[in-house]
């Protein structure tokens, strides 16, 4: 027969209650942790969605900006020489075939946009890509040219002209003789291709190449890039300018090739020979 012990029974009840409380606390804590994890994951997903949405919006905006810039962007330099819409109205015809010499002065109100070279000289921006390509190819072959003189303002041309004129007068030439001699080498202001921006005087760098090397290379290759030797030694009577193996003028590759192959000058090509 067993003895009844109320204390033992109470202890068991208390033990069960404590165990239930611990289980309940554990379950509550577990649920709380699960809720925190869920909230954290939802926040991450939402941030990712927002970031993705922002990235998509940024991508779309960048495409729209590129489209706007492409629409407003000027034509490539390579295409400008063949696009008649880009030709200055004052020039008439092809801008790269404008004839400027002592009988044909620079057109009035010409609007020339120039680009500055690394040495500070300037040229019409439309001829720059071809000039740069020509120089790059020359250097690859061990020839090192430089632009000694490019675009000139009217004032700069006047300074050069009158300095040369005074120099000849100091040597004892009369004013008329000095003027005649000057104009063999320096164009009268307003009649110089340098004021047109399409002509460059090209010399050697005198470090890696000498003048003869540069002039020989240009004579054989310049036409491939659209440039011609503007004042050949056998065309002085037509051009009105003495031989200048350094003076090159841009006329476009097709015209330059024909002038080179036929051995003619720009005046002859255009049928504008003055007698």
URRAHU-V255715 format. One record per residue. PSI is psi in radians with two decimals (none if undefined). Layout:
PSI
PSI
//
This chain:
2.28
2.54
2.42
2.22
1.74
-0.57
-0.76
-0.69
-0.71
-0.68
-0.73
-0.71
-0.78
-0.69
-0.73
-0.70
-0.77
-0.68
-0.72
-0.72
-0.75
-0.74
-0.75
-0.72
-0.74
-0.78
-0.73
-0.76
-0.74
-0.77
-0.70
-0.76
-0.73
-0.70
-0.75
-0.77
-0.72
-0.78
-0.74
-0.78
-0.72
-0.70
-0.74
-0.82
-0.72
-0.71
-0.69
-0.71
-0.74
-0.72
-0.76
-0.72
-0.70
-0.74
-0.72
-0.76
-0.71
-0.72
-0.78
-0.72
-0.70
-0.66
-0.74
-0.69
-0.75
-0.70
-0.73
-0.74
-0.70
-0.64
-0.62
-0.09
2.42
2.80
2.70
2.59
-0.60
-0.46
-0.26
-0.61
-0.31
0.01
1.88
-0.38
-0.36
-0.03
2.30
2.35
-0.59
-0.41
-0.74
2.45
-2.66
2.20
-0.53
0.04
0.23
2.23
2.10
2.03
-2.97
-0.37
-0.23
1.57
2.92
2.34
2.61
2.65
0.68
2.36
1.74
2.17
2.08
2.84
2.46
2.33
3.03
-0.43
0.14
-0.24
2.79
2.66
2.83
2.28
-0.39
-0.39
-0.16
-0.81
-0.67
-0.65
-0.76
-0.73
-0.75
-0.78
-0.71
-0.79
-0.65
-0.77
-0.58
-0.43
0.17
0.29
2.28
1.55
2.80
2.72
1.91
-0.63
2.34
-2.18
2.43
2.49
2.92
-0.71
-0.72
-0.68
-0.69
-0.75
-0.78
-0.77
-0.87
-0.48
-0.76
-0.71
-0.82
-0.61
-0.76
-0.63
-0.64
-0.43
-0.06
0.04
2.58
2.94
-0.73
-0.74
-0.74
-0.68
-0.73
-0.78
-0.71
-0.76
-0.12
-0.41
-0.49
2.20
2.54
2.36
2.31
-0.15
0.32
2.36
-0.40
-0.56
-0.33
-0.39
0.02
0.00
2.58
2.45
2.08
2.17
3.08
2.75
-0.19
0.14
-0.91
-0.33
2.73
3.02
-0.74
-0.70
-0.77
-0.81
-0.65
-0.76
-0.76
-0.72
-0.62
-0.35
-0.37
-0.62
-0.43
-0.35
0.09
0.19
2.54
2.62
1.89
-0.54
1.31
2.76
-0.48
0.20
0.28
-0.70
-0.46
-0.76
-0.47
0.15
2.42
2.85
2.18
1.61
-0.09
-0.21
1.98
2.48
2.40
2.25
0.10
2.57
-0.70
-0.82
-0.73
-0.70
-0.74
-0.77
-0.72
-0.82
-0.63
-0.22
0.67
3.10
3.07
-0.70
-0.74
-0.70
-0.72
-0.12
0.65
0.82
2.17
2.37
none
//
